[in-house]
Amino acid sequence: MTDTFDEDVLNGLVGKVIGDVAGAMSMFMAYLGDQAGVFSALDGAGRVTVDELAAKIGLNPKYLHEWLGSICAAGYAQHHAEDETFSITPEQALVFTREGQPACMQGFFQLIVSQFAGHEQATETFKSGKGRPWGDHPQCLFCGTDRFFRPGYQANLVDNWIPALAGVEAKLQTGAKVADIGCGHGSSTVLMAQAYPNSTIHGIDMHAPSIEEAKTKAAAAGVTNVEFQVGKAQDFAGGGFDFACMFDALHDMGDPVGAARHIRETLAPGGTFMLVEPMAGDSMAENMHPLGQIFYAASCTICTPNSLSQEVGLGLGAQAGEKRLAEVCREAGFTKIRRAAETPTNMVLEVTS
Ligand SMILES: C[S@@+](CC[C@H](N)C(=O)[O-])C[C@H]1O[C@@H](n2cnc3c(N)ncnc32)[C@H](O)[C@@H]1O
């Protein structure tokens, strides 16, 4: 059979794919540069030669030469051909090396590298249709997730999201009992503990190594008004919470309705549930953009397999959208769901009875 095709369309598609492959390699190179400390060595160093940079960080100049070639071709660092030196601009420093800045993308890279590192399991899961628990992924997924999300929480949680909820900030300032469910490495838990010293923040996650890491982070931050628990969202211990929150985790759960129901049952009268989920439209057609491309991919290999590995296995997906999330909350017995805040990557729902 001979297919007829449009040569211009084909060339356009091939060109796009080459750009995507270049992007994938650049992301990988940027990750290497992060892990080996090259970007931080370039930050503030001015123009340096390969040998100067190699000596500064103790790397093989042969490898560094090739790395710089790729990174500069990508536009992630500057190559000065007139004297064969290299540097980074203030903007490149923000994106590639300033840990904790909202523009820093290294957590993003680490998260994606974890998916390539686990490609055999990802392929097996995709082919078999079986579940794959969160804990089955390479360690760099957990660190990358925390690194990726933390700056957004730092920028928004205390200053924008909590104040956007009716009456919650005052309760937290006075002293409230808070549950942070699916807390992962506990960055959100620690942020709230620091901002509201009269409140006690309970970080809950079913992944025991993440809870260990969260305890370490809380101790390093010197906060004592935290308690951590290895537990499932649908049956964790405790109750009487004035405020419950969940950050980028509901869609990962096998039984999001059961989780939301348990949260409702453990809230004190008048309590609020703040649900933070990835930004998405209500239909696939609304999510045909780079963010949708990224979120659907993460959902394909991380979120949906995790959900399918648990009881019920609803597989909500990371692009469920507000309408579907509100249905889940209503099924769980909540009656009022309102979008209280949003960022380009997250929607923040205020969920009450
Ligand atoms: C994408 S991570 C988000 C972690 C953290 N909230 C953050 O924003 O960095 C999802 C988290 O949900 C947890 N999780 C998934 N299903 C769970 C369940 N049924 N009960 C409790 N935790 C769950 C995972 O272990 C993981 O730590």
The ligand as a MOL file (V3000), in Angstrom:
LIG
                    3D

  0  0  0     0  0            999 V3000
M  V30 BEGIN CTAB
M  V30 COUNTS 27 29 0 0 0
M  V30 BEGIN ATOM
M  V30 1 C 2.3160 13.8760 43.6580 0
M  V30 2 S 2.6990 13.4580 45.2880 0 CHG=1
M  V30 3 C 2.4090 15.0220 46.1140 0
M  V30 4 C 3.1250 15.0950 47.4210 0
M  V30 5 C 3.0020 16.4380 48.1570 0
M  V30 6 N 1.6460 16.7340 48.5320 0
M  V30 7 C 3.5690 17.5580 47.3180 0
M  V30 8 O 2.7650 18.3690 46.8270 0
M  V30 9 O 4.7890 17.6370 47.1360 0 CHG=-1
M  V30 10 C 1.3060 12.4830 45.7940 0
M  V30 11 C 1.4350 11.9430 47.2030 0
M  V30 12 O 0.2030 11.2770 47.5440 0
M  V30 13 C 0.5240 10.1270 48.2980 0
M  V30 14 N -0.6270 9.1940 48.2160 0
M  V30 15 C -1.0870 8.5760 47.1170 0
M  V30 16 N -2.1570 7.8320 47.4280 0
M  V30 17 C -2.3800 7.9840 48.7510 0
M  V30 18 C -3.3640 7.5060 49.6470 0
M  V30 19 N -4.3400 6.7020 49.2410 0
M  V30 20 N -3.2850 7.8810 50.9440 0
M  V30 21 C -2.3020 8.7160 51.3630 0
M  V30 22 N -1.3450 9.2010 50.5670 0
M  V30 23 C -1.3880 8.8710 49.2560 0
M  V30 24 C 1.8030 9.6000 47.6720 0
M  V30 25 O 2.4760 8.7200 48.5360 0
M  V30 26 C 2.5490 10.9070 47.3800 0
M  V30 27 O 3.3740 11.2750 48.4470 0
M  V30 END ATOM
M  V30 BEGIN BOND
M  V30 1 1 1 2
M  V30 2 1 2 3
M  V30 3 1 2 10
M  V30 4 1 3 4
M  V30 5 1 4 5
M  V30 6 1 5 6
M  V30 7 1 5 7
M  V30 8 2 7 8
M  V30 9 1 7 9
M  V30 10 1 10 11
M  V30 11 1 11 12
M  V30 12 1 11 26
M  V30 13 1 12 13
M  V30 14 1 13 14
M  V30 15 1 13 24
M  V30 16 1 14 15
M  V30 17 1 14 23
M  V30 18 2 15 16
M  V30 19 1 16 17
M  V30 20 1 17 18
M  V30 21 2 17 23
M  V30 22 1 18 19
M  V30 23 2 18 20
M  V30 24 1 20 21
M  V30 25 2 21 22
M  V30 26 1 22 23
M  V30 27 1 24 25
M  V30 28 1 24 26
M  V30 29 1 26 27
M  V30 END BOND
M  V30 END CTAB
M  END
